[in-house]
Amino acid sequence: MAWRDHAYGFINVPVLLEQSNGEISIELSDSAVIRSYHAAYRWDVDGRFTRIESGNAVTSILTEIPLTYDVILLMGLYAGDGNKTGNIGFSQREITITAFVHRGLRKVFGENVPFRWNLLEDTKRFLTDDYREQLRVLEEELVAKGFEFPPPNDVRSFHCANRDYEIQAREVELMKAFIRREFEAKAHAIGMEVDEARFSVTVSPCKGALSPGQSALEYIQGIERSRPFLPLWLKILNGCVNSILENRVREGEWLLWREPPQESSPWKLDVECYINSHVRWLTSTRNNRYSTSRAGDDLLRLSKRGDVYVEVYPEWPISPFELLHSGLYLAEGGTKKETMFELGSEVTSGLRVSFTSSEERLVLNFLRFLNRLGPNLLRAWKVKIGKKYSAELDILAQKRGVLPLMGGEKGQGYLRTMEVAEDLLAWAEKYNPGIGGIREKFSHVESTGVGIPRVDIHGVNSTVDVALLTFIRDLMINPDSIEDCLVKQ
Amino acid sequence: MNDITHPETMVQLSRLFPNVIEPGSIHRALESNVQFTKFVQDYLEQQGHRAQEEIARGHLLASDLFWILCGLQASRVPLPEELLGLIRERVPRLYVQSGGALPALGYHKDWQNRPKIYGTFYCTSIAEMLELDLPAEWVEQTARWVLGQQALGGDEEGAFIEEDAPSVHDPRNGYWALASLRTLKESFGADVDITGAHDRLDDWVSSSFLSDPPTWSATKLRHALLVKWDGENQVQLPKAIEREVVGLLQSLRTNVGYTEYPPVVKMGYRDDDVALPAFLHSSLSVEVVSKLTGIDIDRESISRLVDTIRESGEGGGIGIPVRIKEYHMFPVETPLETTCAIILLSNYS
């Protein structure tokens, strides 16, 4: 059997429902908020799929979900960017990941499950000459096709960040048409079909772009009328994630792994084979490859240039643990996703490996993930705190009689006040006691984004970046390249 | 023992909190609040010991040290000779030869080893408080270095700006720069004319900071007014600005004390509606703002806050935690907040 068809375990949905008498309750911690879920279900096994009802709502789900590589990746992706409130759904800006999740949800919930799409973008993206020109051309084209735009005096009002905005309705409609067309082109290019009838676009100045030309694009997909089934899906997801992170072979009787999921790697990746056959990156002048050499039996040296190298293990496990973290990384990793998918085919820059989470166990397990690929890959970590908590950050500084000195152009970025950095290090250690072992690798505090305070693994050895990111990406979109270099254990 | 507990030595605190520091009343308040006094004295002594150990290990934060000294001073705890000896030996290591002072020792990144305005303020203040000798050449270099941090042109002309944070334009930096210059001139004989720097800073406070009320907070406003205060008369603000200040103070008021930022600062960009709590240092800043401008505040509210701290006696030190969702952030109790508690107590006993 090929690796890609191998089921590392199974989830039996009717058994889960029987064991809980159809009453599913679950508590999840997300962004330092604990959410409780509860729902009651009736179910009827109908061959491969089980029909489930909650009130008047109905859905179907695979009776037995095989935990193959793609389903485990889906779990990791959903744990990161999946919807935890409302309908079962997923939000991403990168089209390949979006399509992968779309296929995965249809595999689990059935090919005919109805999806609704919403595309979001910030109007600031269009405030450049280049985009204005593109909108002008689009407008001409649409007018020629008979599209009727709202009159010039029709204005849309927005309020956010303590400011009021007014934008001509005509411009808003043009931006929406642009986003829609862009999405359709991308979806078509990778063979993803989207039902046009279940499609909406929202543009607003409140989506988070900070400057003209900057995008805050999000593709949100959701299974229609699936809100009542979210507790069941999150129970399944959480059982899968927890059993992997805790290396348990079962979750009740409804989730069974063939082996402890962190040890279950019937195949391992021959890293030298994989690196030499499949890992490339382009610069403006040439196609680049790693040079590899053995450092004894236990380590493989990878070098991008000269005598700068990183040591990794010659075989990488491909267990549910690696698959889950690859999914999580594709959702929440700090690498720009577009860049990951351009690696090897287009000139890329600004590549870096980083991972942040407000959940200690995810941070610690990401470190374990790195440690399973090579020794000493971690160089530095920091504490990130959203700019929207700048009032709190200022007060923390005031309590020491100092002020937050941020290096960024807009009062954001690298915090250069060591008193506050020390306090946030102490905070990080209190809420993430497991990071005590890497205290000496604490680098700094950064005020950025919108999130609550969290640990950010940002300094991973830069020599390993292309190899690691290509591996994570190929697990999802290019399993053939992985198959090429597997070693049966 | 070095007698920093004599009332007349409470100069630095009096400058930071003018018209609310009356050493006699502080001491009377402490005498009539035995439990509170014992508690804060124990805490500050403990902080002094901690600082001593840290300094001995080569780790020193000038701001922490300054506020520990202020706390010891305010709560009438003599400074141990051993700590004084360590300070005499180690504080000079903060001085940067080309001018200015580091805020800390024991750090190794480039930016941590560049002088900062606030580091210079705390170093010069500690030196003044403990009557340390400062090298004459460093005094002159530092005065020039501080002056060199003032923007001479551009939108923020007059503001004092840190090299590592060029976009941070804050009245606190301005006040600390000016206070450093005054100390260097008046206590250490620096040959420097600070009138021009002061005037430019005053202009910046009026034209930039005070004209942008959404950036205000209690502590920032206190420092802005300290820049404008002539040391005797109330600060006269234009009517429109005064109305904004009145509005700010009203929006900072809670039933028990004053908070630091008005709710609109959070509501403008936040989806949560959890208000910031009242803070001791914020309430004290509001008290100073009121004293410097003559604007009425709700002293009953602060009085209720003082009632809650008067009974303190568990844990260590005094402080009101900052929360972000379910997280309790650090620090909670600090020497600064504990010192603010002592000062508030003396005003509301």
Contacts between the chains, C-beta under 8 A, distances in Angstrom:
chain1	res1	chain2	res2	distance
A	31	B	325	7.4
A	32	B	324	7.5
A	32	B	325	4.1
A	32	B	326	4.8
A	32	B	327	6.1
A	33	B	325	6.3
A	33	B	326	7.4
A	34	B	326	7.7
A	160	B	269	7.8
A	161	B	268	5.8
A	161	B	269	4.9
A	162	B	214	7.1
A	162	B	264	6.8
A	162	B	267	7.7
A	162	B	268	3.1
A	162	B	269	6.7
A	385	B	324	7.9
A	388	B	269	5.2
A	388	B	270	5.7
A	389	B	324	5.6
A	391	B	217	7.6
A	391	B	260	7.2
A	391	B	261	4.4
A	391	B	265	5.4
A	391	B	266	6.3
A	391	B	276	6.6
A	392	B	276	7.5
A	392	B	322	5.1
A	392	B	324	5.5
A	392	B	329	6.6
A	394	B	217	6.9
A	394	B	260	7.5
A	394	B	261	7.7
A	395	B	260	5.2
A	395	B	261	7.7
A	395	B	276	7.2
A	395	B	279	6.6
A	395	B	282	7.9
A	395	B	322	5.3
A	396	B	322	5.8
A	396	B	329	5.8
A	396	B	330	7.4
A	396	B	331	7.0
A	398	B	219	5.2
A	398	B	260	7.0
A	398	B	279	7.8
A	398	B	281	5.9
A	398	B	282	7.9
A	398	B	336	7.8
A	399	B	279	7.9
A	399	B	281	6.9
A	399	B	319	6.6
A	399	B	322	7.8
A	399	B	331	5.3
A	399	B	334	4.6
A	399	B	336	6.0
A	399	B	337	5.8
A	400	B	61	7.8
A	400	B	63	5.5
A	400	B	64	6.7
A	400	B	67	7.7
A	400	B	331	6.7
A	400	B	334	6.1
A	400	B	336	6.5
A	401	B	63	4.6
A	401	B	66	7.0
A	401	B	67	5.5
A	401	B	118	7.8
A	401	B	122	7.6
A	401	B	336	4.9
A	402	B	63	5.3
A	402	B	103	7.2
A	402	B	118	5.4
A	403	B	118	6.9
A	403	B	168	7.2
A	403	B	170	5.7
A	403	B	172	5.2
A	403	B	173	6.9
A	404	B	168	7.7
A	405	B	116	7.5
A	405	B	162	5.4
A	405	B	164	5.8
A	405	B	165	3.7
A	405	B	168	5.6
A	406	B	165	5.7
A	406	B	167	7.4
A	406	B	168	6.4
A	407	B	164	6.0
A	407	B	165	5.7
A	407	B	166	7.9
A	408	B	167	6.6
A	409	B	167	5.3
A	410	B	167	6.4
A	411	B	167	5.5
A	411	B	168	6.1
A	416	B	111	4.9
A	416	B	112	7.8
A	416	B	162	7.6
A	416	B	164	4.3
A	416	B	165	6.0
A	417	B	103	7.9
A	418	B	61	7.4
A	418	B	103	6.8
A	418	B	104	5.3
A	418	B	107	5.7
A	418	B	112	5.8
A	419	B	61	5.8
A	419	B	63	5.9
A	419	B	64	7.1
A	419	B	103	7.2
A	419	B	104	7.5
A	422	B	61	7.7
A	423	B	329	7.6
A	423	B	330	4.3
A	423	B	331	5.2
A	424	B	329	7.8
A	424	B	330	7.2
A	426	B	330	4.8
A	427	B	327	7.2
A	427	B	329	5.7
A	427	B	330	4.7
A	430	B	330	7.4
A	431	B	327	6.4
A	444	B	109	7.9
A	452	B	324	5.6
A	452	B	325	5.6
A	452	B	327	6.9
A	453	B	324	6.1
A	453	B	327	6.3
A	453	B	329	7.2
